[in-house]
Amino acid sequence: MNIKDLPEEDYFTSGHTACAGCPAPAIVRNMMKIFGKDTIVYTPANCLLVFSGTYPYLAWKVPYLHEAFENTGSCISGVARAYKKIGKKALVVGIAGDGGTYDIGIQALSGAAERDEDVIYVCYDNEAYMNTGIQRSGSTPYGASTTTTPAGKKIPGKLRHKKDMAEIMRAHEIPYMATLSISHPKDFLNKVEKAKNVKGFRYLHVFSPCPTGWRFDPSKSVEIARKAVQSGMWTLYEAEYGEITGIYKPKKKIPVEEYIKGQGRFRHLTPEMIEELQRWVDRKWKRLYGEEP
């Protein structure tokens, strides 16, 4: 599927208040064109919740729910079961950030996956708690400066590597799991469409660079997302029942140093820290591709 093949009607519209350069509105807008009108959306606390529903405006044109931060997996499970009980059909989708996925919501997410609930869970990953002040999350990369891992003389940014949430979900052996990026639209749309047509628990993990939290020019969001894929910092692949069924290999791999260039959150990194980040990427590359980078 290509962008030109998408239906014209929008189910996520103008009226939101997202930051300039934020990829999340485009991510959700294009997903909703595929999911369609018979969709029920749930979001916990995250940037999307705030900018898509700034009172008295609402950007959603489908039923839209909000509950507690940690409850996405539980709430979408309950909605889907309730609709099944009354004999009605609806596509139930939960959209959470990395904080509500990697950390606060992982228990409910894992439970829903283990039960194979007939829902779609979407994580849009901007690698920190951006909505509440740019605090580090389990998704924040090694070395990144956040408000809770500030780069200074005593703390040189985050000292732990990013949790591999996609692999954690693949280990659940769910019907469908995929990673996506705004930099690769055709791949993005095909995976969303595939997820819509699969039954059981589906997990979509979307890379979403944040100009505000990462401190880069808002016009560079797509470029940075593309460099993340080219460097191996973000891997595009999909799996069915735990088996990898498709993986994108960049035609030309670039060093991590080229990816982090221009991002203020990494400007303090020493050569040794850059080398450590590159080692992490190389290990991940070998694990997923089965070969040396």
C-alpha positions, 0 to 999 in steps of 0.5 A: 500500500502507498500513501496515495491509496489511502482513503480520503476520510480522516478519523484523526483530524486537525484541532490537535495541539502537537509540537511542531515537527512531532511525528505522532499526528501523522502516525495516528492519522495514517493508522486511522485511515487504515483502521477505519470508522469502526474503531474504538481507541484507548489512550493512557496518559501521554502526549497524544492524550494531551494534544488530541483532546485539548478542551473543548476540542477533540481530534478524534472522529471515533469513540475515544477512551482514557483511563489510568496510565498503567491500564492500556492492556486491561482496558482494551481487553475489557472493551473487546470482550464487552463488544463480543459479549453483546454481539457487535464488531469493532476494532479495539486499539490502544495507543500508548507512549514508551513510558506507558509501555516499557515501564508503567503499563508493561504488566497489563500489556504482557497479560493481554498478550499472554491471553491473546486478546483480540486487540491491537496495541500501538506503542509510539516510541519517543524514548522518554516521558515527554508529556510530563517533562522529558524524564528517562524511560526504559526506552531512553538510549544509553547516554541520552540527557533527560531531566532525570538523567542530566548530563553533567560532571557527575552524571553523563546522561543515562547509564543503561541501554534501551530495553528491547521491547519489540523482542520482549513482545516477540517472546510472547509468541503473539500472532503479529508483532512489527516495528515501524518508522515514519521514515519508511511509509510503504513499510509502515502502511503495509504492516498496519494493514496486516495487523488490522486483518490478523486475529488475536493480539497484535503489537505495533511499535513505531519510532517517533523522534521528538524535536522538543525532548531530543533537541533538534530542528523540527524539520529534521524528524523524518531525516533522523528517523531514517538515520536511526534505521540506517545506523541500526539504532532502530530495526524494521522487522515483523514476526508471527507467533515468535518467528521473524517473517520479514526484516529490512536491511539498510542498503548502506549502514551508517555509524551511530555517530552520524545518527546522533549528530544534531541531537542535543540530548547526545551532544555531551557524549565522549568518544568512549560513550559513542563506542559503547553505543555502537557496541550495543547496536552491533550486538543487536544487529548480530542477534537479529540479522545473524551476521556481523555488522 
